[in-house]
Amino acid sequence: MGRRRVTTQGGPVGFMQSRSRSHAHSRLSGRPAGPCRINAIQAVSASVGLYEKLELRIDLDADFCNPFDPEEIDLQATFTAPSGKKWKIWGFYNPSSWAALWMVRFTPTETGTWHYVVTVNTPTDRAKSARAECVVTASAHPGFVGIAPNRRYLMHSDHTPFYGVGLWYNDNCELYNQGAITEADLDNLKKRGANFISFFPTTLETMGSGLGRYDENRCGRMDQLFDWCERRDMKISWNLLFHSHVSRAVWVNPRYRHNPYRLISSAGDFFGSAEVWEYQQKLFRY
C-alpha cells in the first residue's frame, strides 16, 4: 500500500552522499550526533481520489551515513482511516528535489478524512510531526487486484473481476528516461486490449553504488514505467528476481560477476545466505 509505485524520480545522489560523509566523520571524531528534526511536510495534494496516490514530500534533519538503511534512519507515517483503521507506511529516500529528499507514498482504501503523523528514528534520537489530514474522494478506480473468495479468479477491491490480457515486455530499467518500453508501444497494447505487462527490475544495487545503496537512475526509470502504466490503467506483473542476475553459468548472459552480492556470497549460496537475506529484506522494503 505504501510504496506501491516502488521507487523514485531519477536524480543524482551526490548531495546526500557528501552530507552523509560529513556525518560519518562527526561520528568517528567523537562529536555528538545531531538531533532528528522534521522541518516540513508537503502533501502533493490536499485531497486524492480513492485508490489513488497520496504523496508526502518531507524535509528532515538527522544523523546517518546511508539513507537507504532503516537501521540508521527509519522514516514512517501512520495513516488513520475514517473507520479508525491504522496503516503504518515506510518512507524512503528520494533525491528528486533539493527541498525535500524524502517521501512517503500511500494508497487510501476508504473515502472521507484521513489523518497522518510522520516519525523519523535514528539510533540516538526520534522526531514526530504534528497530525495532518487529507480528504479522500470517490474515484473510478476499482482498487487492488487480489484473489476472489472462491480462490479461483482474480478481482479488484470493489469486487469487479480482473482478467489479465498481456505479455512479457522487459525494459532493462538501467537509465532514467531510457529503455525498451515506450509510451507509444503501451498505447498500442492498450488499443489492442492489453491490460498488463510483465517485467523484471534490473538490480538496484550495483558495483558502483555498493551493497545496501540503490542506483537512483534505475529507481527513477521504474517510477517512470509505473507512471506510464497507471495513466493507461495497465497493471504490472512484477518479477522480483531474474535468473541471470544470480547465475554464473546460465546459458545466456550470466550477470553475477557484475552483481555486488558476489562480494559476500557465491551465486550458488545466494538464496541460503543469511547476510544476503538481510540486505534483500531492506531492498524489498525500499
TINUGU-195788 format. One line per 10 residues: their letters; for each residue y negated, x negated, z negated of N, C-alpha, C. Coordinates in pm, 1 decimal. Atoms other than C-alpha are relative to their C-alpha. Example, Ala and Ser with C-alpha at 12.3 -4.5 7.8 and 13.67 -1.06 7.14 Angstrom:
2
AS) 119.0 -89.0 0.0 450.0 -1230.0 -780.0 -120.0 -90.0 0.0 | 119.0 82.0 6.0 106.0 -1367.0 -714.0 -109.0 77.0 -73.0
***
This chain:
286
MGRRRVTTQG) 119.2 -82.1 0.0 0.0 0.0 0.0 -125.3 -86.3 0.0 | 121.2 77.5 15.1 -236.8 -281.9 -83.0 -39.0 -67.4 126.4 | 36.8 73.7 -117.0 -243.5 -527.2 188.8 86.8 48.2 113.9 | -85.4 -53.0 -104.5 -90.5 -301.4 446.0 -34.5 -65.9 131.1 | 33.3 81.8 -113.9 -282.3 -498.0 708.6 2.2 -141.4 -53.6 | -46.3 102.2 89.1 -121.4 -800.4 594.1 -99.4 -110.4 -21.4 | 90.0 105.5 34.3 -385.2 -1067.3 635.4 -136.5 16.3 61.4 | 142.5 10.9 15.7 -722.8 -1170.3 720.3 -72.5 -19.7 131.5 | 79.6 38.5 -115.8 -1004.5 -1226.4 959.3 11.9 -150.5 18.4 | -8.0 143.5 -23.0 -995.9 -1567.4 1124.5 -123.7 -69.6 -52.0
GPVGFMQSRS) 116.8 72.9 45.1 -1222.7 -1834.5 989.8 40.1 -130.8 -64.2 | -31.5 129.3 57.0 -1243.3 -2188.9 859.9 17.8 9.3 -150.3 | -19.3 1.7 144.3 -1128.4 -2273.3 509.9 -66.3 -122.0 -62.9 | 56.2 124.6 49.4 -1330.0 -2590.4 474.9 -86.8 16.2 -122.6 | 90.1 -19.2 113.2 -1586.0 -2448.8 232.0 78.4 10.9 -128.6 | -75.2 -18.6 122.2 -1329.2 -2333.1 -18.6 81.6 -123.8 -34.0 | -74.3 121.1 29.3 -1124.8 -2647.7 17.7 -90.8 -102.6 -66.7 | 93.4 93.6 59.6 -1432.1 -2855.0 -59.2 -30.8 40.0 -143.4 | 30.8 -49.3 133.8 -1517.9 -2637.1 -356.9 118.9 -20.0 -92.6 | -119.2 15.0 81.3 -1159.8 -2648.9 -478.0 18.7 -144.5 -43.2
RSHAHSRLSG) -16.3 139.9 37.3 -1153.2 -3027.4 -470.8 -93.7 -36.9 -114.4 | 91.9 31.6 108.0 -1460.5 -3041.0 -692.1 51.0 57.1 -131.3 | -56.2 -57.9 120.9 -1292.7 -2809.4 -940.1 119.9 -80.8 -46.9 | -113.2 83.3 38.8 -979.7 -3022.8 -930.4 -50.1 -126.2 -70.4 | 56.2 120.1 61.3 -1195.8 -3325.3 -1011.4 -47.2 29.6 -141.7 | 48.1 -33.5 133.4 -1351.4 -3142.4 -1308.0 115.8 9.3 -97.7 | -116.3 -6.4 86.6 -1004.1 -3080.3 -1446.4 48.2 -141.1 -35.1 | -52.3 133.2 23.3 -895.3 -3441.4 -1401.1 -93.2 -81.2 -88.8 | 95.0 77.0 78.9 -1213.3 -3572.6 -1561.0 -13.0 52.9 -141.9 | -0.7 -50.7 135.3 -1157.4 -3359.5 -1870.5 -111.8 96.1 -33.0
RPAGPCRINA) 107.0 -95.5 26.9 -1459.1 -3134.4 -1835.4 57.3 139.7 -11.2 | -55.7 -134.1 18.6 -1406.4 -2774.8 -1945.9 -6.2 82.4 127.8 | -2.9 -89.1 -115.9 -1310.2 -2515.6 -1686.7 -115.1 99.3 -7.0 | 107.9 -96.8 -5.2 -1584.7 -2281.1 -1571.8 50.0 140.6 -26.8 | -41.5 -137.0 29.4 -1582.5 -1913.0 -1667.6 26.8 80.6 126.7 | -19.1 -97.0 -108.4 -1449.6 -1635.3 -1444.8 -117.3 96.4 0.1 | 109.4 -95.8 -9.9 -1720.9 -1405.9 -1317.0 11.4 74.4 132.0 | 5.9 -82.0 -120.6 -1722.6 -1117.2 -1069.8 -146.9 28.9 27.4 | 142.3 -11.7 -29.4 -2064.8 -1134.7 -906.9 -35.4 128.8 72.9 | 30.1 -119.7 -79.2 -2044.0 -843.9 -663.9 128.0 53.8 61.8
IQAVSASVGL) -108.8 -67.9 -70.5 -1802.2 -588.8 -518.5 -63.6 95.0 100.1 | 55.1 -85.0 -105.5 -1889.9 -429.0 -187.7 112.5 77.2 67.2 | -92.9 -84.0 -75.1 -1687.4 -135.3 -58.9 -53.7 14.6 141.7 | 44.5 -10.5 -138.9 -1699.7 -130.6 320.4 -55.3 138.4 28.0 | 49.5 -137.0 -14.4 -1748.7 246.5 297.8 13.7 71.5 -133.8 | -6.2 -76.5 124.6 -1823.6 482.0 8.5 105.9 108.6 5.3 | -105.9 -99.8 -15.5 -1566.8 724.4 149.6 92.4 -42.8 113.0 | -98.6 30.1 -104.0 -1249.1 686.9 355.2 88.4 122.2 18.3 | -93.0 -107.8 -25.1 -1000.1 922.1 512.2 134.7 -25.5 -65.9 | -133.4 10.2 57.5 -658.2 991.6 367.5 87.7 -90.2 87.1
YEKLELRIDL) -87.8 97.4 -66.7 -412.7 711.3 459.2 -76.6 -97.6 89.1 | 77.4 101.3 -70.5 -695.5 500.1 597.2 -26.4 -118.6 -92.8 | 18.9 123.1 76.3 -802.1 154.5 482.2 -126.3 4.4 -84.9 | 111.4 23.2 90.7 -1023.3 114.3 176.6 -6.2 -150.6 -24.4 | 13.3 145.6 11.1 -1155.5 -242.1 175.9 -113.7 -35.4 -94.1 | 99.2 53.1 92.8 -1338.2 -415.7 -108.6 -21.2 -147.4 30.0 | 33.2 140.3 -21.1 -1517.2 -744.7 -44.0 -64.0 -52.3 -128.0 | 28.9 41.2 137.1 -1556.4 -946.8 -359.7 -53.8 -142.2 -3.8 | 57.3 131.8 26.3 -1778.5 -1237.2 -460.1 29.3 -33.5 -145.7 | -36.3 36.2 136.9 -1648.2 -1419.9 -766.7 -12.6 -149.6 -20.7
DADFCNPFDP) -4.7 140.0 40.1 -1663.8 -1748.5 -954.1 121.1 -19.2 -90.6 | -115.6 31.8 83.4 -1353.6 -1907.0 -1105.6 37.9 -144.9 23.5 | -45.4 137.5 -10.6 -1190.6 -2243.8 -1160.6 143.1 -1.8 52.6 | -133.6 7.6 -59.6 -892.8 -2315.1 -931.8 0.3 -109.9 105.3 | -14.7 97.3 -108.4 -758.7 -2563.4 -678.8 52.4 64.5 126.8 | -62.0 -63.6 -116.1 -552.2 -2341.0 -449.9 -25.9 150.2 -5.0 | 31.9 -143.6 4.6 -693.4 -1993.6 -372.0 117.7 89.4 35.7 | -116.1 -79.3 -38.9 -351.8 -1882.5 -243.4 105.5 8.2 -110.3 | -100.2 5.1 106.8 -165.9 -1949.0 -570.1 -39.2 94.3 -113.5 | 36.4 -94.4 106.1 -169.3 -1649.2 -808.7 19.1 -55.5 -140.5
EEIDLQATFT) -10.0 62.3 131.3 -71.1 -1880.7 -1094.0 -130.1 -71.5 -35.8 | 129.5 62.5 24.4 -412.4 -2043.9 -1053.5 -112.5 102.5 -4.1 | 99.9 -107.2 -1.0 -619.1 -1736.6 -968.4 67.0 128.2 48.1 | -69.6 -126.2 -26.1 -494.1 -1379.3 -974.5 -103.4 112.5 4.0 | 95.4 -109.0 -19.9 -719.6 -1108.0 -830.5 76.5 130.1 19.5 | -66.3 -129.3 -11.1 -612.9 -745.7 -876.7 -102.6 111.6 -13.2 | 79.5 -121.9 19.5 -758.5 -397.9 -855.3 94.5 110.2 -44.3 | -75.8 -116.8 43.8 -632.7 -91.2 -1037.9 -71.2 124.5 50.8 | 54.4 -123.3 -57.0 -690.6 231.7 -843.8 61.9 119.2 -72.6 | -47.3 -120.7 67.7 -665.7 564.6 -1024.2 -26.1 120.0 88.8
APSGKKWKIW) 8.3 -115.9 -88.7 -592.1 870.4 -811.1 -55.6 121.1 -74.1 | 45.1 -123.6 65.1 -737.9 1216.6 -878.1 107.4 61.5 -89.9 | -109.9 -53.6 81.0 -394.5 1311.7 -1014.8 23.6 -80.1 -126.8 | -20.6 87.6 114.6 -413.6 1026.5 -1266.3 96.8 -113.8 26.5 | -93.1 107.8 -32.9 -154.3 807.5 -1094.6 -76.5 -129.2 26.1 | 66.3 129.3 -14.2 -243.2 438.1 -1104.8 77.2 -89.9 96.9 | -56.3 97.3 -92.9 -186.2 176.6 -836.0 -62.0 -135.8 -30.4 | 49.0 136.2 17.8 -213.2 -196.2 -909.9 20.2 -76.1 130.7 | -1.3 61.9 -132.4 -301.7 -382.5 -591.5 -52.2 -143.0 -9.6 | 43.5 139.4 -0.2 -324.1 -758.8 -543.5 -113.9 -21.8 98.9
GFYNPSSWAA) 103.3 44.8 -91.6 -633.6 -910.1 -392.1 44.6 -127.5 69.7 | -38.0 118.7 -76.3 -633.0 -1205.4 -154.9 -123.8 -73.7 48.2 | 105.9 86.9 -50.6 -843.6 -1494.3 -35.4 -17.1 24.3 149.0 | 28.2 -29.1 -140.5 -1013.0 -1419.5 296.7 -136.8 -56.3 35.1 | 129.7 64.4 -23.0 -1285.5 -1664.8 402.4 -65.8 42.5 130.0 | 62.1 -50.2 -122.7 -1439.3 -1443.5 668.9 -150.8 15.8 -13.7 | 143.8 -14.0 23.3 -1786.2 -1433.2 510.8 -39.8 -93.0 -113.4 | 45.9 88.6 106.2 -1983.7 -1680.5 305.0 -33.1 77.6 -126.8 | 45.4 -79.8 113.6 -2094.7 -1395.0 77.7 113.8 60.9 -80.6 | -111.9 -62.8 69.9 -1750.4 -1263.1 -16.6 129.9 -59.4 53.6
LWMVRFTPTE) -118.6 71.6 -46.6 -1445.3 -1487.2 8.2 130.4 69.2 -38.4 | -118.8 -68.4 50.5 -1204.3 -1237.2 -148.3 -2.0 146.5 40.7 | -12.8 -140.1 -40.4 -1075.1 -891.9 -55.8 111.1 69.3 -77.0 | -109.0 -89.5 39.6 -869.5 -602.3 -181.1 6.2 109.4 104.9 | -18.6 -110.0 -95.2 -725.5 -352.1 66.3 100.4 99.2 -56.8 | -83.6 -104.6 58.6 -571.3 -21.3 -28.8 -0.7 121.7 90.8 | -11.6 -123.2 -77.1 -448.0 294.3 141.7 18.2 117.1 -95.7 | -12.2 -111.9 94.3 -518.0 606.5 -68.2 94.0 108.2 50.9 | -103.1 -99.1 -32.7 -247.3 871.9 -77.6 -34.7 140.7 -47.4 | 45.7 -132.2 43.5 -449.7 1161.8 -222.1 -146.0 17.1 40.3
TGTWHYVVTV) 141.9 -28.5 -22.5 -777.9 1329.0 -133.2 -68.8 21.2 -134.2 | 76.9 -17.2 122.0 -1055.3 1350.3 -389.7 -68.2 -129.3 -40.3 | 72.3 116.4 50.2 -1243.9 1098.4 -602.4 94.8 -95.9 -71.0 | -77.7 106.9 60.2 -1064.6 775.6 -682.3 -92.8 -90.8 -80.2 | 73.4 100.4 76.2 -1175.5 519.8 -941.0 76.5 -132.3 4.6 | -66.9 129.8 -2.3 -1105.9 149.0 -942.3 -74.0 -101.0 -87.2 | 51.1 111.6 79.0 -1154.3 -159.9 -1159.1 63.1 -127.5 54.1 | -47.7 128.0 -52.2 -1123.2 -519.2 -1036.8 5.9 -101.3 -113.8 | -13.3 106.3 99.4 -996.5 -804.1 -1255.4 36.3 -130.4 69.9 | -39.7 132.4 -48.5 -961.9 -1177.8 -1196.2 44.7 -81.0 -121.0
NTPTDRAKSA) -58.3 77.5 108.6 -744.1 -1401.3 -1412.8 28.1 -142.4 45.8 | -42.6 138.2 -16.6 -704.2 -1778.1 -1436.6 72.8 -38.9 -128.9 | -67.8 39.0 124.3 -500.3 -1971.6 -1693.3 -92.3 -11.7 -120.1 | 91.8 22.7 111.7 -816.0 -2018.0 -1902.1 -101.2 111.6 -23.1 | 105.0 -100.8 15.7 -1030.0 -1707.7 -1851.4 36.1 126.9 76.6 | -23.5 -129.3 -63.8 -1049.5 -1345.7 -1735.2 -133.9 71.1 15.6 | 119.9 -81.3 -21.8 -1319.5 -1120.1 -1588.2 42.1 137.2 49.6 | -30.8 -138.3 -36.8 -1327.5 -744.3 -1535.7 -128.0 68.7 44.7 | 117.4 -69.2 -53.4 -1563.5 -530.1 -1329.1 -21.2 133.5 -69.8 | 23.8 -138.3 41.4 -1725.7 -202.2 -1419.3 79.7 94.1 90.5
RAECVVTASA) -74.5 -96.6 -80.0 -1546.6 109.6 -1296.7 -88.1 53.1 112.4 | 69.9 -54.5 -116.4 -1646.4 227.5 -949.6 85.0 110.8 60.0 | -74.3 -112.1 -57.8 -1543.3 520.5 -734.3 -10.6 1.7 151.5 | -3.2 -19.2 -144.5 -1456.6 611.6 -378.0 53.2 139.6 27.8 | -42.2 -135.5 -36.3 -1423.5 955.5 -219.8 93.7 -8.0 119.9 | -98.9 -3.0 -107.8 -1115.7 1014.9 -4.3 2.5 140.0 59.2 | 7.8 -128.4 -69.2 -1143.8 1291.5 253.5 124.9 23.2 84.8 | -114.7 -33.2 -85.2 -885.6 1469.9 467.0 -11.1 -74.2 133.1 | -1.3 68.7 -129.1 -782.7 1296.9 788.9 118.1 50.3 81.4 | -110.2 -39.4 -88.3 -548.4 1340.3 1082.9 120.9 -91.3 -14.2
HPGFVGIAPN) -110.5 94.5 13.7 -326.2 1051.3 972.3 117.0 63.6 -74.3 | -116.5 -60.2 66.4 29.5 1160.0 883.7 54.1 -83.3 -114.9 | -44.5 82.4 111.9 81.0 870.8 642.2 103.6 -103.4 38.2 | -97.0 106.7 -19.7 350.0 609.7 599.9 131.2 54.0 55.0 | -133.2 -35.1 -49.6 686.9 611.5 772.5 103.3 -36.7 -106.0 | -106.2 23.9 97.4 983.0 646.3 538.4 126.5 72.3 40.7 | -128.2 -64.1 -27.4 1338.2 776.9 521.8 -4.2 144.5 -48.2 | -2.4 -142.3 34.2 1381.9 1155.2 524.1 98.3 25.1 -114.7 | -89.4 -29.8 113.0 1551.8 1320.8 222.2 148.0 4.6 37.3 | -141.4 -4.4 -38.7 1874.1 1369.6 421.2 55.8 -137.6 36.7
RRYLMHSDHT) -39.2 138.9 -25.3 1884.3 988.7 476.7 44.5 -25.7 143.5 | -46.3 14.4 -137.9 1943.9 1038.8 849.0 -114.0 -24.1 99.1 | 111.9 9.0 -93.3 1595.7 1036.3 1002.9 -118.7 -66.9 -68.5 | 125.6 52.9 51.5 1251.4 885.6 962.3 -105.7 109.2 3.8 | 108.4 -97.3 1.4 947.4 1088.6 866.9 -123.4 -62.5 -63.5 | 125.7 44.3 58.9 582.7 1045.4 769.7 -16.5 57.1 -141.1 | 28.6 -48.9 135.1 434.1 1103.4 426.5 -24.4 150.0 -3.7 | 25.8 -144.4 -3.3 328.6 1453.8 535.2 121.6 78.8 48.5 | -128.9 -60.8 -36.8 695.4 1526.6 629.8 15.4 27.6 149.2 | -21.2 -11.6 -144.7 635.3 1525.9 1005.9 95.5 -110.9 44.1
PFYGVGLWYN) -100.5 99.1 -39.3 917.2 1342.4 1189.0 -60.8 -117.3 75.5 | 37.1 116.3 -79.5 887.3 995.5 1336.5 121.1 -43.3 80.4 | -104.0 50.3 -89.2 1097.4 898.4 1637.8 -59.2 -117.6 75.6 | 58.7 120.6 -56.3 1031.2 542.6 1741.8 36.4 -24.4 145.0 | -18.9 39.4 -139.7 984.3 452.0 2106.8 -79.9 -128.7 19.9 | 72.3 125.6 -11.9 901.1 87.1 2155.8 88.6 -113.1 45.7 | -70.9 116.7 -50.6 1014.5 -266.0 2228.9 -41.8 -123.6 -77.4 | 34.1 130.3 54.6 1016.5 -626.4 2116.6 -113.7 -59.4 82.2 | 118.4 50.0 -70.0 673.1 -768.4 2202.0 -60.4 -108.8 -87.5 | 41.2 107.4 88.4 617.0 -1106.8 2045.2 -130.6 -63.9 46.7
DNCELYNQGA) 134.0 52.4 -28.1 280.3 -1278.2 2023.8 -11.8 -150.3 -22.7 | 9.2 137.6 51.9 328.5 -1620.7 1851.1 -96.0 -10.9 -117.9 | 90.7 -6.6 116.0 29.8 -1549.7 1620.2 -43.6 -138.2 -47.8 | 38.2 135.0 40.0 -93.2 -1908.9 1622.4 -150.9 -21.5 -4.0 | 144.6 17.5 -4.1 -463.8 -1876.8 1706.5 -69.1 135.3 3.5 | 76.5 -124.3 -0.2 -719.5 -1606.0 1637.0 -51.8 29.8 140.5 | 48.6 -48.2 -129.6 -805.8 -1402.8 1947.7 74.6 -61.2 118.5 | -83.2 53.4 -107.6 -530.8 -1575.3 2147.5 145.8 34.3 -27.6 | -141.2 -30.8 15.7 -170.6 -1473.6 2209.8 50.3 82.4 116.1 | -62.3 -71.9 -110.8 71.2 -1289.1 2434.4 -33.7 148.3 0.4
ITEADLDNLK) 31.2 -142.8 7.7 -16.4 -940.1 2309.5 -145.4 22.1 39.4 | 135.8 -31.7 -44.1 -321.2 -789.2 2479.9 -28.4 148.0 -21.2 | 37.5 -140.7 14.7 -514.9 -467.4 2434.5 36.7 79.7 124.8 | -35.1 -69.7 -124.1 -455.6 -379.9 2800.0 148.0 36.8 2.0 | -143.1 -29.3 3.4 -78.9 -405.5 2753.8 32.4 107.5 -103.2 | -21.8 -104.7 99.8 -92.4 -196.6 2436.7 -43.2 135.9 54.2 | 44.0 -125.7 -62.6 -291.1 67.5 2625.4 104.1 50.4 99.1 | -101.8 -37.5 -97.8 -27.6 64.7 2899.1 125.2 54.1 -69.5 | -115.6 -48.5 75.1 253.8 102.4 2646.5 -27.9 137.9 -59.6 | 36.6 -129.1 58.1 69.9 385.8 2473.5 2.5 109.3 106.3
KRGANFISFF) 2.4 -97.1 -109.4 18.7 562.0 2807.2 141.2 41.8 39.6 | -137.5 -27.9 -39.8 393.4 542.1 2870.2 84.7 55.8 -114.2 | -70.5 -68.3 107.8 484.0 698.6 2536.2 49.1 -87.2 -113.0 | -43.4 87.4 109.4 548.0 394.8 2317.0 -82.4 27.6 -125.0 | 72.3 -19.5 125.9 457.9 434.7 1950.9 26.0 -111.8 -100.5 | -12.8 116.5 87.3 567.1 100.0 1804.4 32.1 -123.7 83.0 | -45.6 127.5 -54.2 615.2 -267.6 1883.4 64.2 -77.9 -114.0 | -66.0 84.2 99.5 826.5 -527.3 1705.3 -31.3 -145.7 30.0 | 22.6 142.9 -18.6 737.7 -892.8 1648.6 20.6 -72.1 -132.4 | -8.6 79.5 121.9 771.7 -1177.4 1400.9 -128.6 -79.8 -16.2
PTTLETMGSG) 117.0 84.2 19.6 484.1 -1368.2 1241.1 39.0 -146.6 5.4 | -17.2 144.1 8.7 460.9 -1738.8 1305.1 -24.7 -42.1 -144.5 | 13.6 41.5 139.3 492.0 -1924.5 975.3 -146.3 -27.4 -34.9 | 138.9 17.8 42.0 160.9 -1915.3 786.0 -22.4 -136.3 -64.0 | 9.2 135.5 54.0 234.9 -2245.0 611.4 38.0 -98.5 111.1 | -24.6 98.9 -105.2 215.2 -2542.1 847.9 -1.3 -140.3 -60.2 | 9.9 138.0 46.3 242.4 -2918.6 821.0 -146.2 -38.5 -21.9 | 142.4 25.8 19.5 -136.8 -2913.3 846.2 -54.9 63.2 -126.3 | 50.1 -69.4 119.0 -203.2 -2656.3 573.9 71.9 -46.8 -125.4 | -81.9 37.2 114.8 80.1 -2769.5 346.3 66.1 120.8 -62.9
LGRYDENRCG) -70.1 -108.1 68.9 318.7 -2565.2 135.2 -93.9 73.1 -95.0 | 79.5 -79.3 92.5 156.0 -2281.4 -54.5 -142.6 24.7 44.3 | 132.2 -26.3 -56.8 -155.1 -2278.4 165.4 19.1 57.3 139.5 | -26.7 -78.0 -119.7 -188.0 -2041.2 458.5 -107.9 -22.8 106.0 | 87.7 25.6 -114.2 -337.9 -2104.9 800.9 -77.4 127.6 32.8 | 80.3 -121.2 -18.0 -626.0 -1857.1 826.1 -18.4 36.9 146.3 | 2.1 -33.2 -142.3 -631.6 -1882.9 1205.0 115.4 93.9 33.0 | -117.1 -84.2 -24.1 -281.6 -1736.4 1209.8 -12.0 133.6 -72.8 | 22.8 -124.9 73.3 -368.4 -1481.9 942.8 -95.6 90.6 76.7 | 98.2 -77.8 -74.6 -667.5 -1373.6 1148.3 59.0 64.1 123.1
RMDQLFDWCE) -63.3 -58.4 -119.0 -455.8 -1322.8 1458.2 86.3 119.7 -38.3 | -81.6 -113.7 41.9 -213.7 -1098.8 1268.8 -87.4 119.2 -37.4 | 93.1 -107.9 32.8 -503.8 -898.6 1129.7 -50.2 68.6 126.3 | 47.7 -54.4 -127.2 -631.8 -855.2 1484.2 104.7 91.6 62.6 | -106.6 -82.6 -57.6 -293.8 -722.7 1601.1 16.2 130.4 -76.6 | -8.9 -122.8 78.7 -278.9 -476.5 1313.6 -115.2 94.7 33.3 | 115.1 -82.7 -38.8 -628.5 -354.6 1403.6 24.3 68.2 134.2 | -23.2 -56.0 -133.0 -536.4 -307.3 1768.2 102.4 113.0 -4.1 | -104.8 -103.0 5.6 -220.9 -113.5 1686.9 -47.6 122.9 -77.1 | 48.0 -114.2 77.2 -393.2 102.4 1427.0 -91.5 88.7 84.6
RRDMKISWNL) 89.9 -79.3 -84.8 -659.5 208.8 1676.1 77.0 87.5 98.1 | -81.2 -74.6 -98.1 -383.4 327.2 1909.0 110.1 82.5 -66.3 | -102.0 -72.9 76.0 -174.2 488.4 1634.0 139.7 -49.0 36.9 | -129.3 61.7 -27.8 109.3 246.4 1707.1 49.5 -71.3 -125.4 | -59.6 64.7 115.9 345.3 127.9 1433.7 46.0 -140.9 37.4 | -53.5 134.5 -19.8 472.1 -226.2 1387.0 128.3 -14.2 -80.1 | -125.4 38.1 64.9 832.4 -313.4 1311.7 -5.1 -150.6 -18.0 | 35.5 138.9 27.1 772.4 -644.5 1142.5 120.7 -77.0 -51.6 | -107.8 88.7 43.1 1039.6 -913.6 1119.2 -58.3 -108.9 -89.8 | 57.7 94.5 94.3 973.4 -1129.3 813.8 28.6 -145.6 36.1
LFHSHVSRAV) -38.3 137.6 -27.0 1152.9 -1438.5 941.8 70.4 -8.2 134.5 | -62.8 20.5 -130.3 1259.3 -1574.1 1279.5 97.4 -117.0 -10.4 | -107.4 96.8 22.2 1581.2 -1774.3 1306.6 -38.7 -142.8 37.8 | 30.0 137.4 -42.4 1436.2 -2072.6 1493.5 -90.9 -72.7 -98.8 | 88.7 63.4 97.3 1180.7 -2133.6 1215.2 77.0 -67.0 -113.0 | -79.3 56.6 109.4 1462.9 -2216.6 971.6 127.2 -65.1 54.5 | -118.3 60.3 -61.7 1700.2 -2395.3 1208.8 -33.9 -133.6 64.6 | 9.0 125.8 -74.3 1751.1 -2747.6 1336.6 105.7 -6.8 109.2 | -113.1 5.3 -92.6 2049.7 -2651.6 1551.6 6.5 118.4 94.7 | -3.7 -116.0 -88.1 1965.4 -2323.1 1724.8 -8.1 -46.6 145.3
WVNPRYRHNP) -15.3 46.8 -138.7 2032.6 -2340.6 2097.0 -131.7 -15.2 75.1 | 129.1 10.6 -67.1 1670.0 -2294.6 2199.0 -109.9 -13.0 -105.6 | 123.5 11.0 76.9 1352.0 -2417.0 2030.9 20.0 -3.2 -151.6 | -9.6 11.3 146.4 1463.2 -2519.6 1678.8 -130.8 -55.8 -56.4 | 134.3 36.5 46.4 1142.9 -2545.8 1474.7 -4.7 -51.5 -143.6 | 6.8 39.5 140.9 1245.6 -2650.0 1126.2 -61.0 -138.9 -17.5 | 59.6 133.8 9.8 1132.3 -3005.7 1200.0 -151.4 7.3 -15.7 | 143.9 -19.4 15.4 775.6 -2864.5 1207.6 -33.1 93.2 -117.0 | 18.7 -93.9 110.7 824.0 -2640.8 903.1 -21.9 -79.6 -128.5 | 24.2 80.0 120.8 667.8 -2776.4 579.4 106.7 17.6 -107.5
YRLISSAGDF) -107.0 -17.8 98.5 962.4 -2635.6 383.3 105.8 -109.6 10.7 | -97.0 109.5 -12.1 1165.7 -2927.5 517.5 -30.5 -111.1 -99.6 | 35.8 99.9 100.4 979.8 -3137.8 258.6 69.4 25.1 -132.9 | -64.7 -32.0 127.4 1163.8 -2956.9 -22.8 142.3 50.6 16.4 | -133.9 -54.5 -19.0 1483.1 -2825.7 136.9 48.2 -27.0 141.6 | -58.0 5.5 -133.5 1718.9 -2876.1 426.0 3.2 141.1 57.6 | -9.5 -132.1 -62.5 1747.5 -2592.4 677.3 120.6 76.2 -52.9 | -120.9 -65.2 47.4 2099.4 -2521.5 555.4 -11.6 56.2 -140.1 | 16.7 -46.0 138.3 1983.5 -2477.2 194.9 -120.5 91.8 -18.1 | 125.7 -74.7 9.2 1669.3 -2276.7 276.8 15.0 127.5 -82.8
FGSAEVWEYQ) -12.9 -129.4 65.8 1798.1 -1939.4 156.4 59.2 -9.5 -140.6 | -56.7 14.9 133.1 1964.5 -2080.5 -154.9 -84.8 -82.2 -94.2 | 84.3 87.3 81.0 1682.7 -2299.5 -283.3 -92.9 80.7 -90.1 | 88.8 -68.5 94.5 1505.3 -2177.5 -597.5 -145.3 -37.9 24.8 | 137.4 43.8 -25.7 1198.2 -2384.1 -508.9 -56.2 67.1 124.8 | 43.3 -71.4 -120.4 1181.4 -2234.7 -159.6 -32.8 143.8 -34.0 | 21.6 -140.8 33.0 1212.4 -1883.9 -304.3 -129.0 19.7 -79.6 | 125.0 -9.6 75.2 924.6 -1949.8 -544.0 -119.6 3.5 94.9 | 107.7 -0.6 -99.2 697.2 -2031.9 -250.7 4.1 126.4 85.9 | -13.0 -118.2 -84.1 834.0 -1741.6 -45.8 -50.7 125.5 -70.8
QKLFRY) 50.3 -115.5 74.6 757.5 -1489.4 -319.9 -152.2 6.6 4.7 | 146.1 2.8 -7.2 394.6 -1599.3 -321.9 -48.2 32.3 141.3 | 35.1 -30.2 -138.8 384.7 -1585.7 57.9 11.0 149.2 27.6 | -18.7 -142.5 -25.6 524.4 -1231.6 69.6 -100.7 83.8 -78.1 | 106.0 -69.5 73.4 280.2 -1123.2 -199.9 -129.0 -2.8 79.9 | 122.4 13.2 -77.8 -3.8 -1255.9 15.9 2.5 90.6 121.1
***
